[in-house]
Amino acid sequence: SITKERTEIILQGTSSLDPNDPTAVWEEFEFKCKPGDLRRRPCLISPYHYRLDWLMWFAAFQTYEQNEWIIHLAGKLLAQEESTLSLLATNPFAGRDPP
């Protein structure tokens, strides 16, 4: 069975110099198969899943302390590490300064 509520982790970044500024624009990192944009067609891969997307789904049911790898993932996204970015569907900061 699956859950009736959709709980998910959303990773976002901003180019704003002050991330606490209410006018800061936050942009979402899209994953290849993790649920995200409701207008995007669902990803269907059988019999396997993209591992990172699968882990993100289960991490949403726990705290970041129980999933310390999320902190490392965020750090790699901030550093714009190419091998990590290759796991994502889109990088909103491609061709721009890192978030």
C-alpha positions as CSV (number, residue, x, y, z in Angstrom):
1,S,0.0,0.0,0.0
2,I,1.0,3.6,-0.3
3,T,0.3,6.6,1.9
4,K,-2.8,8.8,1.4
5,E,-0.8,12.0,1.9
6,R,2.0,13.2,-0.3
7,T,5.0,14.1,1.9
8,E,8.2,15.0,0.0
9,I,11.5,16.8,0.3
10,I,12.0,19.7,-2.0
11,L,15.5,21.0,-2.6
12,Q,15.7,24.6,-3.6
13,G,18.4,27.3,-4.1
14,T,18.4,31.0,-4.5
15,S,20.8,33.5,-6.2
16,S,19.7,36.2,-3.8
17,L,22.5,37.6,-1.7
18,D,20.1,37.5,1.3
19,P,18.2,34.3,1.4
20,N,16.0,35.6,4.2
21,D,14.8,38.5,1.9
22,P,11.1,38.0,1.3
23,T,11.7,38.9,-2.4
24,A,14.3,36.2,-2.8
25,V,13.4,33.9,-5.7
26,W,13.8,30.2,-4.8
27,E,14.3,27.7,-7.6
28,E,13.7,24.0,-7.3
29,F,16.1,21.2,-8.3
30,E,14.0,18.7,-10.3
31,F,14.7,15.0,-10.0
32,K,14.3,12.5,-12.9
33,C,11.6,10.4,-11.3
34,K,10.8,11.9,-7.9
35,P,7.3,13.4,-7.7
36,G,7.5,17.1,-8.1
37,D,5.8,19.3,-10.7
38,L,2.2,18.3,-10.8
39,R,2.0,19.2,-14.5
40,R,4.8,16.8,-15.4
41,R,4.0,13.3,-16.6
42,P,4.9,10.7,-14.0
43,C,8.1,8.7,-14.6
44,L,7.6,5.0,-15.1
45,I,10.6,2.7,-14.9
46,S,10.2,-1.0,-14.4
47,P,11.3,-3.1,-12.6
48,Y,13.8,-0.7,-10.9
49,H,13.6,2.9,-9.6
50,Y,16.2,5.7,-9.7
51,R,17.9,5.1,-6.4
52,L,18.3,8.8,-5.4
53,D,14.6,9.6,-6.2
54,W,13.5,6.5,-4.3
55,L,15.6,7.5,-1.2
56,M,14.1,11.0,-1.3
57,W,10.7,9.5,-1.1
58,F,11.5,7.5,2.1
59,A,13.6,10.3,3.6
60,A,10.5,12.5,3.6
61,F,8.9,10.2,6.3
62,Q,11.9,10.9,8.7
63,T,14.1,13.7,9.9
64,Y,17.3,14.8,8.3
65,E,19.2,13.5,11.3
66,Q,18.0,10.0,10.3
67,N,19.1,10.7,6.7
68,E,22.4,12.6,7.0
69,W,23.1,12.0,3.3
70,I,20.6,14.7,2.4
71,I,23.0,17.3,4.0
72,H,25.8,16.0,1.9
73,L,23.6,16.1,-1.2
74,A,22.7,19.7,-0.5
75,G,26.4,20.6,-0.1
76,K,27.2,19.0,-3.5
77,L,24.4,20.9,-5.1
78,L,25.7,24.1,-3.6
79,A,29.2,23.3,-5.0
80,Q,27.6,22.5,-8.4
81,E,29.4,19.1,-8.5
82,E,28.9,17.7,-12.0
83,S,28.6,14.0,-10.9
84,T,25.8,14.9,-8.5
85,L,24.0,17.2,-10.9
86,S,24.0,14.4,-13.5
87,L,21.6,12.6,-11.1
88,L,19.0,15.3,-11.5
89,A,16.6,16.1,-14.3
90,T,17.2,19.9,-14.2
91,N,19.7,22.3,-12.6
92,P,18.0,25.7,-12.3
93,F,21.5,27.3,-12.0
94,A,23.1,25.9,-15.1
95,G,25.2,28.5,-16.8
96,R,24.9,30.8,-13.8
97,D,26.7,31.3,-10.5
98,P,26.0,28.6,-7.9
99,P,23.1,29.1,-5.5
